[in-house]
Amino acid sequence: MKKKTSIGGWAYIWGGYEEGPIELEEVLKTLKELNFDGIEMAAFPPHLEPNTPEEARKVKAMLDSYGLEVSGLAAPFPSPATSKEGEYLDAVENNLAVCKVLGSPKLRVDSVDPPTGVPGGMDYNEYFLKVAKVWNKSAEACAKQNIKLIWEFEPGFMLNKPSEVTRMAYLVDHPNFSILFDSCHAHMCAVVGSRQLGEKETLAGGVVQFAHMLTGKIGHIHLIDSDETLHGEDTSTHAPLGTGVLDFDKIIPAIAEAGYDDQWWPIDLCFWPEALKVTRDNKEYLDKLINKFG
């Protein structure tokens, strides 16, 4: 299957661009010039505001004018643990409606709560089970729309140990739920053990071992490097491809061995200062990875 390239649109509205986000059309024009196949859509201001099907139709027209697709949708959600189940499922349905308009095959979620302690007065196991239950129902709602539900783990949110990620992948127990495996987050969680609640957990085999633990459970990927630091002491610093410590000659085959065979290979430059200026270099690096492993 021919691989398709995309990049997370949030890189151009957060980080170094918070005071002056890059307009979506400028981003799309650049991506087209660099021969990207699409964008991973950020349902956040100013790229999609308000986050409604009506606004999404305007964005879809713009995407079509540049011949670009959508590889996935990242959208706002309440906490799956502390919000009411109905509130969370309403958010799922609202975001699914946007996915349908944009033609997005995947909807991204995260655990929302910071990894500073179990929220809402729950004990750890109660928290874990509630999140799994809500995501099971969310995955079923997504399945009815033929859209995959993908969970992105990271140091900035609860449930970021390799064993927690693996446990959740199986506990949700729905064929339409899978893991978004970000190479940088995987390194910070499995090798550095950043911001883990309680006893630190790392893996001797690092990112490769982590991918193998999730065999059959990886439904999406983000490819980006790591310099082994945190952005703002919160979540992983997404260093441009080829500038960090990650060995993609080992990581890419491990992801494939774990069963990831989707056509989309997105880049994630989240929070990187002046991400637009390094987009070309990252696309060239990604193209080399695809030529080698795709």
N, C-alpha and C positions, 0 to 999 in steps of 0.2 A: 504494500500500500504506500503510495506516494505521501511523504510527510508534508505537513503544512505548518507554516511559521506564523506566530502571532506574538504580541507583547502586551503586558498589562497596562491599560490606559491610566491607571491610578498613579503611575510613575510621573505623569505630567501634570498632576493636580495636587500632589502632596509633596512632602520633603522640601526641596529647594524651591518649589513652585507654589507654596501655600499662600504667599502674598500676591502672586500673579500667575495663576494657572494658565497653562497653554490651551488655547481653544481647541476643541475637538477637531474642527476641520483642518487646522494646521497640523495636528498630529496625524490625521488620516492622509493628508497630502504627503507628509514625510514617509509614512509607512508604504504608501504606494510607490514612491520614488525608489525606496530601498527593496522593493519586490517582496514585501511581506504578503502573506495570504489573508491575514485578518488581524483583528484586535481582540484582546480579552477585555470585555467591556466593564467599565466601572460605573455602576448606577449611583453616582454621587455627583454633587455640584462641582463644576458647572457642566460636565459632560452629559449628564442625564438628570435634569432637574426641572420639574418634579419627576420622580421615578414612577411614571405612569405609562400605560400602553399608548396613550395619545402622544406623549412626548417621544416615546420610543419609535413611533412611526416616522417622526421627523428625522431621528437619528438613522433609522433604517434607510430612508431615502438618500441620506448623505453617504452612508456606507455603500449603497448600490452605485452611486455616482462615481465612486473610486474603485469599484470592483472588489471590495473587501468583505470578508465574512466575520462572524463572531465565534470565537472558540469556547467562550464561557462567559458567565455573568457573575460578577461579585457585587453584592447588594447589601443594604442594611438589614439587620435582623436584631430582635431583642434576644436576651439570654435564653437559651433553651432550658435552663435549669430554674431560673427565678421568675420568668414570665409565666402567665397562664397559658396552658396548652393551646387553647383556642386562639389566643393572640398570636402565638408563634405560627400556627398553621395558617392563619389569615395572611401573615407576612409571606409565607411560602406561596400561597395562591396568588397574591399580588405580584410577587416576583416572577412566578411562572408565566403570568400573563405578559410580562415584559419580555421574558425569554422567547415566547411564541412569536411575538412581533419581530424581534431581532433575529430569529432563527438560531438562537443559542442552544447548543446541544446539552449544556451542563449548567447547573446552578450551584454556586459555592456557598458553604456555611462555615462558621467556626464556633468555638465554645463561648466566645464573647467575654466571659469573666476572667479577670487577671489571675495569675497563679499565686496569689498571696494568701489564700485560705479558702476553704469551702464556703460559698456564699449562702445566704438565705436561711441560716440556722440548721442546715442539713448536715448529716454526717457524710463522710466521703462516699460510701457505697450507695447511699440514698441518692446523692448527687449523680453518680455515675449511671445508675439505673434510670433516673428520670431523663437524663439527656439521651440515653439510648432509646428509650420509649418514644420520645418526641421525634427523634431522627428516623425511627422506623416508620412512624406515621407520615412524616415528611417525604420519605423515600417512596412510599406508596402513592402519595399525591403526585409526586414528580413522574412516577412510572405511568400514570394515567395520561400524562401529557407527552410521554416518550422523551423525557428529559432526565438526565442522570443527576443525582444528588451527590456532591463531592464535599468532603470535609478536609479543610486545610488546618493541620496542626502547626503550632509554632511556639516559641518560647514566651511570647507575650500573652498567651491564653492558657487556661486550665487544660489539663490532660495533655502534657507534652513529653512524657517519658515514652520511650519505645514500647514498653510493655502496655502502657495505657492506650496508646494508639492502636496497637494490635488487638488488645482486648475489645476496644470499642468497635473495631471493624467487624469482629465476630458477634459481639453482643447485639448490635443493631439488627443483625441477622435478616437483611433484606438484599435481594440480588441487585437492586437499583441504588444501593448505597456503597460508596467506595471512597478511597483516600486520595486526596490531592497531595502528591509527593513532591515537595519543593526541595531541591537539592541543598540549598543553603540552610533552610530550617532543619532538614534532616541531619545535617552536620552539627548544627548548634545543639540539637536535642540528643543525638546519639553519641557524639564525640566530646563536646564541651560540657553538656549537661546543664545548659543555661536555664535559670529561673524555674527549676523543678521544685515542686512542693514536697517537703520531707527529705528523705535520703536521696542523694544524687544517684542517677542510673545512667551509665554509659555502656557502649558496646565495644568489645575488642576489635570487631570487624567493621566498626564505623558505619558509614552510609551504606556500604555494600551489604553488610549483615542486616541492617534495618530494612532495606528493600526486600531482601530474601524473606524476612519475617512476615512481610505483607504480600507474599505470593498469592496472586489471584484477587487481591484487594486494592490494587492501585488503578484508579480510574482516570487520573489526570496527572500531569506533571507541570512543574515550573522549573526551568533550567536557569541557574544563576550561581555565581561564585560566592565564597565566604572568606572573610579575613579574620574570622573567629572573634568578632566583636559584636556588640549589640548597638542598635541605633537608639540613642537616647535612653540607654539602660532598660529598654523595653523589649523590642523584638530584633530578629536577626538583621545585621547589616547586609544588604544585598549588593555585594561588590560585583562590578562588571565581569563578564565571562573572561577567563584567562588571567585575571589579576589577583586571584586568591590562592587558597591552598587545596582546592578540590581537584581530584584526579578523575576527570570525566572519562578517561580511557577505561576506568574500572566501573564508574558509576553508571554510565549509559548501558553497558552490557548487563549489569545487575538488575536494572529496571526492566530491561527486556526479558531477562530470565525470570523475573517475578510476574511476567505475563502482560506487561503493558504493551499493547500493540496498536493503540489509537493513532490516528494520523496527525493529531495536533502536538507540536513541540513548542510551547510558549516560553518566552523570556519574561523575567520579572525583575525590573529595576526599581522596585518600591523604595521610596525615600532617598534614592541616590541623588545627590546634588547635580543639577543640570543634566538630568537623564537624557534629554533630547540630544545633547552633544555627543553622547557615547552610544547612541542607538545604532549608528552605522557600524561601528566596530563590533558591537555585540551581534548584530545580524550576520556579519562576515564570519564571526567565530561559530555561530550556530550553524551556518551553511556548511562549514567544514565538518562539524559533528554529524550533520545529516549525511554528507557525502561519505563519511567514514562508517557510520553505524546505521543509517536509515535505510 
